[in-house]
Amino acid sequence: MNSDVDSDFRKRVNTIVELAGGPAALAQKSGLSRSVIDKYRAGDSDPSRQRLIALASAVGVALEWLATGKGPMRPDESAPAVPPPAIVMAPGLDDETFGELYAAIAGLYRERGARLADKDFGALVSEKAGEIAVTHTDPAIRRAMIPLIITQLDKELRSGKGTTAKGKHSASGS
């Protein structure tokens, strides 16, 4: 592959990362690891056919578009599409903010003696990251939202209402 082809593929991968709500969300939705997603984004690795299918299916894009850039981006479209401006303007969280969110939620759960299956914890962090990402584009505001999310989760844990779409929070002694 030449570098123009590599660059174009990386752009399409970055587009689906944003459609998914960030690299962690795409990893979760596709069943691939975050490090594999990062290698594709950097152009350090090319996905196998099965992984291309998993990526395309995870966000509902056409396999041919993802692999080659040809045809419509979405299977139900008749012409190539450009992601909606909201996707371009409200990308997933940067790694630092996502890490801060993850650490804050993990710290809250440790502090409260709460337990959540790894898969459910990942879903919770991904859900909260998505809430932040679609609400604001300013990185400072996004980081400022983390304590608000932690306060809300803490209230849910203390009241026993702490549930997510994927599972229930369990606090020992609550």
Summary of the structure (lengths in Angstrom):
residues: 174
radius of gyration: 18.0
end to end distance: 57.5
largest distance: 59.5
contacts: 512
relative contact order: 0.12
helix: 66%
strand: 3%
